[in-house]
């Protein structure tokens, strides 16, 4: 084989391999309202075909979505229990998503990340555009950016960070296609997140992941994220880190920076009374029942609110910024 012919064959292969490991995060444009404001709901750990009060939470989301005239919905992962989707043809997609979140106000774009339970099924099924053909609201990638003008929201694939899923998976089988080599995947993801945050000129910087950085709930802090991701968030003036994983509603203020840690993982099954008594510094609010969170943003103000299964506001908090 001639040299030129060899180069023509090999270079595209190398390029494809490199592209699969690293690359700038895909961006999606999300327009804000005419007055420049933005509002959305945040829900996590929900997909149980309506059980464990999922349908009741969905009903209240619909009412609040109409009241706030929301622009979109954020899902913090663990979208389908117990073990993700079996394939793109799994009826659980419609039975746990399309047939549950039926309110008119929820017929907006849903931006979703994968949780650890999603990785226990066919993880790539949730990333498939075929699901979008079934329900046009669905958008799920491993990591990506939503440019919402007023805010830039970076969605981060946190499951590959957690050592225990690799070292002690117990009886679970995880779908790591697209992740290996793991160290390269994580290093490139952190690089992409840092670059995106550094270059962002958005008024509000928000990062979304499945796992908590700080939590007093069942799983507690995720030490791998505290070690590798948190320093990047602090260095780049991130306002909010939003997550699920712990089946609760929670607000913790960072004691060393302005970052607020907001957990919304109460979309269905909750863990009553499962609270860690340690590391409660900065805790503003904790609720161990089902519910969801809303976010309203303007140029100068952010209002965060948590709701229970009956739509009652359990906690409200405001942050302010100078013009």
N, C-alpha and C positions, 0 to 999 in steps of 0.2 A: 504494500500500500504506500502511495506517495505521501510525502510530508504534508503537503497542502490538504490532501484528502483526510489524513489523520486529524489535522487541526480542525477541519470543518466538522468532523464527527464528535470530537472530544470536548471542544469548547462549549457547545450548547449543553452538553451533559453537566459539565462543571458549573455552568451558569445556573442551570435548573436546580442543582443541589444547593448551591449557595443561596438562591432565592427562597428555597424551602426553609432554610435555617434562619435567615435574617431578612429584614426588609422594613421599610417604613410602614407604620401602622396605617391601615386603610381608614379613610376619613369619609364621614357621611354628613351632609349638610342638613341641619334642622332649623328652619326659620323660627324666629321668635314672633310674638304678637305685634300688631301694628304699633302699639305704644312702647315696644322694646322690652316688655316683660316676658317672663317665661314661667310656666308651671307644669309640674309633672308628679306622678305617683311612683313610689318605690315599693316593690313587693318581692319576697324571696321565699324559697322552700315551700312551694305551693302545690305541685302537680299530683293530686290524689283523687282524681275523678270526682271532685266535689266533696269528698269526705273530710272529716276532722274540721268542719266549719269552713272549708275552702269556699263553698258556694255562698255562705253568709258574708264572708269577707269580700268576695267578688261583688256582691250586691251593694255593700257599703262603698266600695271603691267606685262603683258606677255612679252613685249619688254624689259623692264628693268630687268625682271627675267632672260631673256636670256643673256643680257649684263653682269649681275653680276654673272651669273651661281649660282643662289640661291640654298640653301640646303633645305629650307622649307618655309612655310608661317605661320604667326601668325594672328589669328583673335581675336580682342578684344571684341567681343560680339555684341549683337543685330544682330544676324545672319539672322533672318527671321522676316520681318514686315508683318502686324503691331503687330500681337499677336503670334509670334513664330510658331511652327508647331502644327497642330491639332492631328497628330499621326505619327507613323513611315511610314505610307503609304501616307502622305501628298505630293502631287505633287510639292509643293513649294520647297521642298528640291532639286529636279532636276532642276526646272524652275529658281530658284534663285542661285543655286550653280553649279551643274554639267554642265548645258547648258550655263553658263555665263563665267566661268573661264576655257576656252578651250585651251589656248595656251600651247604649249609643255612644256615651262619652268615652268608652274604652276601645272604640273602633279607630284607634290611632296607632301610630307606630310603636311597637314594643322592641326595646333594645335589651338583649339578653346575653349573659355570660354563662359559661358552664360551671356547675358545681361538682363536688366529688361524687355525688350519686349519679350525675349525668355521665361521668367518665366510666361508670360501672356497666354501662350499656354500650350501644353503638354511638360513641361521642360524635362521630362525623355526620351521623344522621341529622342531628340538630343544626349542623352547619350547612346542610344541603339546601340549595335554592328550590328543591322540589317541595319543601315544606311551605315556602313562601307562595307557591302556586296553590297549595291547599288553603292557606290563610295568609293574605297579603300583609297582615300586621307583623308577622314574625320576621325578626332579624337577629341572628345569633352568630357570632364569630368568637374565636378564642380571645383575641384582643383587638381593639379598634378604638377610633375616636369619633365622637359626635361633636361637631362644631355647631353649637346652638347660638352663635353670635354673642349673646350676653355671657354665655358660659361655654367652657370647653370641658367635655366629659370624656375621660379616658377609661376604657373598660379593660381590665387586666385579668388574664387567665392565671388565677392563683393556685389552682390544684397542683400543678407540677412542682411548686415550691415545697410542698409538704413532704418531708422525708419519710414519714411513717407509711404513706401509701406505697412506697417503693420497697422499704425495708421490712415492713410487717403488714402486708395487705390482708392478713387473716384469711377469711374464706372468699374474699372478693377478687374479681378479675377486672383489671382496669384496661381501658382502651387507650394505649399510649401511642397510637399511630400519629405521626406528625410532631411528636414531642422529642423523640430521641435523635441525636444525643442530648440528654437532658441538660447537662451543664451548659452546652452551647445555646440551647433553647432559652434557658433562664437568663443567661448573660446578655443575649441579643435582645430579649424582651425588656430587660432593665435599661439597656442602652436606648432602645426606642422610646420607652416611657420618659426617661430623663431628657432626651432630645426634644420630645414633643412638649413637655412642660416648660423647658427652658425657652423655647421659641414662642410659646403661647402669649398672646396679648389680651386674652379674655379677662373680663372683669372678675369672673368667678372661675376658679379651677377646682374641678371635682374629679376624684378617682373612684371607680367602682370595681369591686372584686367580690368573690364569693366568701372568702375567709376573713374573719375579723383580725385586725391588727391588735386591737385592745377590746376585751370583753370580760364581763364577770359571769357570763352564761356558761352553759354546759361544757363547751370546748375551750373556753378561755382564750387567752392571747395566742396568736400564731407566731411563734418565735422566729420562724424563717422569714416572715414578712417584716417583723420588727427589725430584724438584722439587715435585710437586703433592700426592702422597698421603702420603709419609713424614712430613712435618711434622705432619700431622693425627694420624697414629698415635703419634708421640712425645708430642704435647700431651695425648693422651687415654689414656696408660698402657696401650697395647696390649702384650700379652705375646708373641704369636706372629704372624708373617706367613707364610702357607703358600702355595706356588705350584708350578707345573710349568714348562713351556716349555723349560727346559734338560733334556735327557734324562739325568738323573743323580739321585743322592741327595746332599743337601748340608745342612750346618748352619753358619751364620755368626752370630756374636754381634755386635750393633751396638756400636760403640766409644763411642757417645755417649748410649746409653739402654739400658734392660733388654730391648729387643725382640730376639727371636731370629728369624732368617730361615731358614726350613725349606723346602727344595726336594724335592718328590716328583714327578718327571716321568719316572720310569724304568719305566713300565708295559709298554713293549714295546721298540721300537728304541732302542738306546743309542749314544752317540758315544764309543767307546773312545779314550782319550788326548787328547781335545779339551778341554784345560784352559788357561785364561788364567793366565799367571804374574804378572800385575799384580793389584793390589787384593786381596791375600790377607790383609789385616789382619782379625783376628777370625775367621778360618776355623777351625772345630773339626773338620770332617769333610767329605770329598768322596769319592764313589765313582762311577765311570764305567760301571757295568753296570746290569742290570735289577734292579728291586726295588720296595719300597713302604715306607710308614711307619705306625707305630701311635702313638696318643696315649691316655694314661690319666690321668684327672684326678680329684682329690679336693679337698676344701676347702683342704688345706694343701700338696698336692704335684702336680706334673705330671711324668710320665715319657714321654719321647719315645724311640722306638726305630726304627732303620732295618734292613731285612732284604734279603738278596739273593735271587736266583731259587731258591736251595735252602732258604730259610727261615732261614739263619744270621743271627744278630744281628751287624751290622757296627759299630753305634755306638749307645750309650745315654746319655741325658742327663736329669738331674733338675733341676727348679726348685721352690723352696719359697716358701710364703707364710704370713704370720701369720694366725691366726684373727681 
